[in-house]
Amino acid sequence: MIKNLIYRLRMTVLICVFGILLSFPAMAAKTIDVKVADTADMQESDTEQSGPGVPAEEKIEEPEAPKAGDSLGTFTTSGYCNCEKCSKGHNLTYAGTVPKAGHTISADLDLIPLGTKVLINGTEYTVEDKGSGVNGRMIDIYYDNHDDAWNHGLQTAEVFLAE
């Protein structure tokens, strides 16, 4: 009789455990209906909160691209030519053009990209070259001869974006 009682108790416990284990997938299968708001219907506000205690997400504004006439800042200018001393005798610019006095300049391409037209002391130049010593706020102005390039020396000038 005791054996029979123990057997029945074990079977009852096994059935209960088995029933509980089988009910987990049924609970997991239940869906919860959540209404998701359409972002087009929501009005944006600077004070809008994402939830309690969560500040609104900051909006990062992209800086405007410089436009014609904008100052690019103050640069140090120097002169160079296509002689052996200045440019190791290279006759072409980095852009593949023949350099021209009063037109070609060398600049740091991370600051002023190739093809950009700038105004320096009232003269419009085009960035067509990059120099090994031209880094940061430095511009090398091309001259037809070494004497003119040497006489330029080091100067400081405000550089403007041309059209």
DRENVORO-475588 format. One record per residue (C-alpha): residue in one letter; x, y, z. Coordinates in steps of 0.02 Angstrom, whole numbers, plus 32768, in hexadecimal, padded with zeros to 4 digits. Layout:
BEGIN
aXYZ;...
END
This chain:
BEGIN
m800080008000;i808B807A802B;k80E2804C7F88;n804380737F2B;l8033811B7F83;i80E8814A7F5C;y80CE81157EA8;r803281827E97;l808B82167EE9;r811E82077E72;m80AA81FC7DDD;t804982967E16;v80E982FB7E2A;l812882C27D7E;i808482F27D2C;c8086839E7D80;v813B83BE7D4B;f811783817C9B;g807D83F17C92;i80E184897CCB;l816984687C4C;l80EB84587BC0;s809584FB7BF1;f813385677BD5;p812B855F7B17;a8072858A7B21;m809C86237B8A;a812786557B13;a80B086497A80;k803B86CB7ACA;t804787707A70;i8037881A7ABC;d7FE4889E7A52;v804B893D7A55;k801589D779F7;v80AA8A23799C;a80968ADA7972;d80BB8B0E78C0;t814F8B8678C0;a80FD8BEC7838;d806D8C1178AD;m80E08C47793A;q810F8CFD7944;e81C58D1F796C;s81E98D8B7A01;d828A8DC17A55;t82418D8E7AFD;e81FD8CE67AC5;q822A8C5A7B3C;s824F8BA77B0C;g820F8B697BB2;p82148B917C69;g82BE8BD37C98;v83038BC37BE7;p832F8C6B7B98;a83008C8E7AE4;e83828C5E7A64;e83F18CEF7A32;k83E98D24797D;i84948D3D7930;e84958DBE78A7;e850F8DAA7818;p857B8E4377FC;e85528EA1775E;a85C88E8976CC;p862F8F2576AC;k85EF8F91761E;a8642900F75AB;g868990A1760C;d8699904276B0;s874090507709;l879F8FAC7719;g880F8FFE779B;t88BE904377A3;f89468FDF774C;t8A028FED773D;t8A338FFE7686;s8AD88FD97632;g8B138FD2757E;y8B508F417514;c8B808F1E7460;n8BA68E8173FC;c8C638E8C7416;e8CC98E007465;k8CD08E5B750E;c8C168E7E751E;s8BC28DE774D1;k8C4C8D72749A;g8C338DA973E6;h8B828D6473D4;n8B288DB97344;l8A788D7D736F;t8A0B8D9C7405;y89BB8D157470;a891C8D31740A;g897E8D0D736A;t897A8DBF7328;v8A088E3172F5;p8A1B8EB27381;k89FC8F6A7356;a8A35900473B5;g89A3906873FB;h89358FCC73F1;t897F8F307444;i89928F1574FE;s89C28E82756A;a895C8E617608;d89378DDE768B;l88B28D78762F;d885F8D4976D4;l88348E0276ED;i881F8E40763B;p87F88DB975B8;l88408DB47507;g87E68E27748F;t87AD8EA17515;k87BA8F5774E0;v87F38FD27566;l8818908C7573;i88BD90C075BF;n88E3917B75C5;g8866919A7538;t88AB911574C1;e884790797498;y88AA8FD774A1;t887D8F217486;v88BB8E9374F4;e89138E207479;d89A58DE174DF;k89D78D9C7587;g8A848DB275CD;s8AE68D427640;g8B008DD776B5;v8A518E1D76A3;n89F38DE6773F;g89648E39779B;r89488EF27782;m89D48F067702;i89C58F34764A;d8A4F8F3175C7;i8A358FAB7536;y8A818F7A748E;y8AF88FF37436;d8B4A8FE57389;n8BFA8FFB73CE;h8C5C8FD9746B;d8C8590907490;d8BCC90C17498;a8BA490287503;w8C3690507579;n8C0691087583;h8B5590D975B9;g8B9F909C765D;l8B24906C76E7;q8A8990D676F3;t89E590CC7751;a894490E676F0;e888B90CA7709;v8849904D768A;f879890587644;l87338FDA75E2;a871A9017752F;e86858FED74BF;
END
